[in-house]
Each structure stands twice: as C-alpha cells, then as structure tokens.
Amino acid sequence: MDLVTPGIGLLFWTVVIFSILLYVLRKFAWNPINNAVKNREDSIRSALKAADKAKKEMEKLQQENERIMKQARDERDVIMKEARDVKEKIISEAKDKADSEAKKLIELARLNIQNEKASAIAEIKEQVAKLSVEIAEKILREKLKDRKEGKELVDKLLKDVKLN
C-alpha cells in the first residue's frame, strides 16, 4: 500500500516545487505566452477582416466583370447587326448592278441582232437582185438570139415604158 499512498514529505515537496514552478511560469512565461496568443488572435482577426475585405472586393470585381462582359456582348450584337446590314446592302447593290449590267448586255445583244438581221436581209436582197439580173440577162439572151423576135421585144418594151 505504500505504493498507492504517498508520504507526507513527498507530498510537501511536490506542492512546494509545483508552487515555485507556477510562480516562475507566471513571472516569466505566462505574460509572453498570453501576449503571443493575443498577438496570434489579433493577426487571425486582421487576416479574417482582410479576407472579408478581399471577398467583398472580389464580388465587386466580379460584378464589374459581368457588367463589362454584358456591355461587350451588347457591343458585339450591335456590330454584328451593322455587319449584317452592310452585307445585305452590298448584296442588294451587287444584285442591282448585275441586273442593270444584264439589261445593258441584253439591249446591246438585241441591237447587234437587229443590225445583223438588217445586214443579212440587205445581203439577201442584194443577192436576189444579182440573181434576178443574171436570170433576166439569160432569158433576154435566149429571146434575143433571133433578130426579129429581139426587135419586137425591144419595141414592145419601149411602148410600155412611159417617158416623163
């Protein structure tokens, strides 16, 4: 049982040493430990405040970023609309120009066709006239082979011709 119950001397010296240790710790270590803990608390508080401030600034920046993105999207939409309008205008102008060019080409082709037609008709008339003259010449030669018949034909033709 001696092992379970300590002696009075041991108990006395343990209390004295514990009291001295407490006094020394209170005198030299307690204040620095408390100051260190307090400093640590203050730094944690200031870090939390800084984190809160940073979070608020991040929210502001995020809102500003969203506003800028919305503005950029709006500007992009306006630019795209203007580009579409310009594209449609250019296409319309190109179609109008192509139509007018096509009309000019058609009119030019029509005039060329008329000129060619007139030229061909004139050439055909000329050839018909030449052929008629040649045929008449051959017929007259045939008829005028005989002198008597030739003289009668010339007299008859002269009678038919009216003098002015």
Secondary structure, 3 states (H helix, E strand, C coil): CCCCCCCHHHHHHHHHHHHHHHHHHHHHHHHHHHHHHHHHHHHHHHHHHHHHHHHHHHHHHHHHHHHHHHHHHHHHHHHHHHHHHHHHHHHHHHHHHHHHHHHHHHHHHHHHHHHHHHHHHHHHHHHHHHHHHHHHHHHHHHHCCCHHHHHHHHHHHHHHCCCC
